[in-house]
Every structure is written in C-alpha cells, then in structure tokens.
Amino acid sequence: MPTISMFYGIVIMMYHDDHNPPHFHARYQGFNASFTFDGELLKGEMPRKQHQLITAWARIHQDELIANWDLAKEEEQLFRINPLQ
C-alpha cells in the first residue's frame, strides 16, 4: 500500500484498488484505521490524540487527497502529501 505521508509516528496510506467511499488508511503503533477525507473515522481504532492530528491533516490536505484518490482509480502513481507540522 503506497505511503503518501508520515508525521508524528503516523503513517498515511492509500490503496490504488480500494473501494468507496473515498478514504485513506492510517497506522500508529499497532493501531490501524481508515478515515474519510474530512477526518471522520470509518473503521478501526486510533488513539484520541492521533485521531485529532489525522483529522487536522486531512482537512488541510483534502484537495490533495481527492486528487490522489482520482489517480488511484486510474491506477496511476500517487504523490506524497506534506506532513502535519
């Protein structure tokens, strides 16, 4: 699964052959979850602090996430998105 960003120990990934609704995956110290592009938890678990960081990052980079999702649907290479700073 392509990694599109990393920050504060959180790894953000997006599948190229995934299903709707549009979403991304996050891993952090044994926790795994999927999120909508506005940071809503779809599936899995994430500690509260990391969930808040992921939500902030997703809201800042929503347009880039949408662009990557469109690339993924076309099986194109995804681009990296800047980390939360």
C-alpha positions, -999 to +999 in steps of 0.1 A: +000+000+000+016+033-010+026+056+018+015+092+010+026+109+042+042+104+076+041+127+107+044+122+144+048+084+141+016+082+120+018+066+085-008+076+060-015+052+031-039+049+002-047+018-019-048+020-056-076-005-059-097+003-029-135+007-026-158+037-020-163+059-001-131+077-008-108+073+022-072+067+034-056+044+059-036+054+090-013+033+112+002+043+145+019+019+170-003-011+163-035+009+156-050+008+122-079+028+109-095+043+078-107+078+075-128+100+052-111+130+036-126+152+063-111+131+090-141+110+101-132+076+114-147+049+091-132+017+105-107+006+131-092+024+161-069+052+167-058+069+200-077+102+205-046+125+201-035+108+169-071+109+156-072+146+162-039+150+143-051+129+114-083+149+112-064+182+111-041+169+085-069+156+063-088+189+064-057+208+054-050+184+025-085+175+014-079+186-022-047+167-025-064+136-010-091+139-037-065+142-064-047+111-051-080+092-050-086+101-086-051+089-095-057+057-076-089+049-095-068+052-127-041+030-113-016+059-115+012+066-091+002+086-061+021+116-049+034+124-015+014+149+007+032+172+031+032+161+067+015+179+095+040+204+111 
